[in-house]
Amino acid sequence: MTRRPLPIKHIETARDISVFEVSPDSVMVVGCDSAGGIGPKLLDQIKVSGYTLGRFTARVTLMEVLAVGALPICLTNTLGVEPDPTGFEILDGIKSEIKLARLGRSLVVIGSMEKTVAVEQTGIGVTVVGLVSKNKLKIGLSKPDDLIVAVGRPSVKNEVLPAEERGEIADVEDLLKLMSCDFVHEVIPVGSQGIIHEANVLAKDSGLRAKLDLPEVEAKKSAGPATAVVVTISKNALSKLSGLINKPIQVTGSFC
């Protein structure tokens, strides 16, 4: 008996996620992130606790999936460290971020750790899978003349924790607020290629052109573990956005 292939269709997007149509009405979204040389171990270049590493690595993938309207249903963590203590500390950080995202028991968490070889440098990978109705997928919704606004201050490496303490970086709770507002057309986390890259991603998916009013150095600055997000809003909605989020907000350009 010949097994028929599943009717799964890949949906093209410029975003750093994979999107699949799994039925006429349902879409699956997959996001992933990794980190190496960051953690509490001897050979790590940037020293942070396992808990902190777990928080920020999970944050990136959760935000990428949530930002297109999908509900995360599964998170996998592949940890290149021993279970006790580092692996369990990382897992605690991951679970804390899941709680901030208000997912609770709706999200299945599975993973693996290194149980055979002694590890002297931390490695971690996190993948999140989410589902969304096709008509609620938030990709390609930006409009001509929309403002491109950065929420949160791009921070990387040793800048991240001090910026978080000052209340300067975007987080999962900010993203959930933004996603709940009808005046916000699209949201995208900013990664290592900076605001200019994410603005161009939004422009490409919507068939537009982004015009940024930022110095090149600032526009290309890495935001590390999604310490900023780019949102697109209509010109008359800037005051609403300022009243919604208590983080640095900067108009960075517009679409044409």
N, C-alpha and C positions, 0 to 999 in steps of 0.2 A: 504494500500500500504506500503510495507516494504522499508524503506530508506536504501540505500546502503552506507556503510561506505566510507569515503574519502580515496583515495589510498595514505595515508601518511606513510612513512617508517622512523623510527628512525635510524640515522647513528651514529655508535659508534665512540667516540673520547675520549681521556684522558683529553682534554681541559675542562675548567670550563664554558662550553657553551652547549646548546642543538642544535643539527643539525637534520633537517628533510628533506627527499626527498619528495617534494610535487608534482612533475611530473617527467617524465623521464629526463628532461633537467634542472630542477630548484630545488634549495635547499633553505630552510628557516633556518636562524640562530637566536637563542635567547640567549641573555646575560642579566645578572642582577647583581645588587650590592645594598648594604644597608649600613646605618650608624646609630648609636645610641649613645647618650651621647656626640655628637660633634656638636657644634653650639653656638649660642649667649645666650641661656637660662640659668636660675638660676642654674639648676641641671646638666648642661652639664659639663663633666669632662675636655674636651678640648675646649677652647674658640676660636671660629672663627666666622666670619660673615656668615649669611645665604647665601650670594652671593658666598663666598669661598666654602662652603659646597656643594652648587649646582654644581659649576664648577667641583670639583674633583670627586663627585659621578657620574655625567654624563660622565666624562672623562673615568672612568674605563669601563663602559659598552660600550660606543662608540668604545673604543680601542679594546676591546675583539671581537666585531663583525667585525670591519674594518680589524682586523689582519688576518682574514681568507678569505678576499677578498669580503665580503658581503657589499652591499649598505644598510645602515639603512633606513627603510621606516616608522617606528613608534617608538616613545619613550613614555613610560608611567611613570609618577612620582606619587608616593603615599606618601604624606607628612603628618606626624603626628604632624602638627603644625597649628596654626590659619593662615588664609590667610594674614591678614595685622597686622604687617609688615613682619613676618618671612617667610611665605609661598611665598609671592611675591618676596622677596629677593632671596630665593632659586631658584625660577623659572627664575629670571634674570640670575643667575649664570649658570643654565642649558642651557639657550638660548645662552649665550656667548660661551659655549663650542661647541654647535651645529654650530655656525658661524665659529669657528676655524676649525671645521671638514669639512667646505665648503659644508654643506648639504642644507642650505637655505630652500627654500619652498618644497624641495623634501621629507622632513621629517615631518610627522604628530606628533604633541605633544598633549597628553591627560593626565589628572591627576585628583587627588582629594586631598582635604585638610580637616583638622578637623574644623568643624564649630559649634560644640556644647559644647565641654568640654574645659575648660582652661588647657593649657599644660605648664608644667614647665621644660620639657626635650625634646630635639629635636630628632625626628626619621624620617628617609627618606628611600625610596626604589625607584630604577630606573630600568626599564626594557627596552631593545632595541631589536627590531625585524628587521632583515635584509634579503635580498634575493641575491642570486648569482647563476649564471649558474653552473651546476654540474662540468663541465670541467674547471672551474676557481676557484673552492674551494681550498684554500691553506692550506691543512692539510695533513701531512704525506709525505712532499716533501724534508725533510732533507736527506742528503746523507752521506755514510761512508767517514770519514776523513774531513767532514765539521768542520770548527771552530765554537765554541759556544761563542758568543760575547755579553757582557752586554753593553747596551747603556743607559746612565743615572746612577745616584748614588742612590741605594736603600735608601729611607728615610721614616720615619714613625712618626706619632703623631706630636709633636712640632718641629720635624726636617724639616717637609715638606716645609713650607713657606720660612724659611731662605734659604733652598737649592734651591728653585725656584728662589729666588732673585739673587742667585749666578750663575744661569744658569746651574745647575747641574742635573736637573731631566728631564726625557723624557716627551714629551707631544704629543698631537694628530698630530700636524704639523710634528714632527719628524717621527711618524709612517707612515704618508702619504708619506713622502719622501722615507722611506724604502720600502714601498709597491710598489713604482713605479720603483724599480731597479731590473733588471733581474738577477743581481749577488746575490741578497738576496733570499734565498730559503724559509725560514719561519720566521715569527715574532710572538712573544707571549708576552703579558704584564706580568710583574712579580707582584704577589700578596703577600699575607701575609705569604706564606710558603717559599718565597725566590727563589733565582736563581736556586738552586739545584732541587727544585720541578719542575720548569718550564722546565729545561733542560731534566729531566726525562720524562715529559709529551711529549715533542717533540720526544724523543728517542722511547717511546712506540708507538706513532702513526706511526713512520717510521720503526719500527722493528729493532732499533739500540740500542746501549748501550752508555750512556754518561759517559765520564771520565772528571771530573772537577779538575782543578788545583788551587783551592781556599781553604783557611782555612775554617773549618766547620762553625765557627761562621759567617764568611762573606757570605758563600754560603747559609746559612739558614736565614739571616737577612731579615725581612719583608720589602717589598717595599711599604707598605701602599697603597695609592690610585694610583697604577700603575706608580710609579715614575721612574721605569726602565723597559726596554723591553729586551728580549733575542732574538737575531737574529742568524740564521745559514747561513754561507757563505762558499764558497770554499777558500782554503788556500791562493790562489793568489789574493784574492779580498779585503784583509784587508786595503790596502792603499786607495782603492776606497771608502770604508766605512768611513775611517778617513777624507777624503776630503768632504764627503757628509754631515756629522752631526757635529755641533759645540757643542757637549756635551761630558762628560766623556765617554770614550770607553775603555773597558777592555776585553781582551781575557780570557775567564774563563775555557776553556777546548775544547774538540773535541769529535767526535763520532767514534765509532768503531763497 
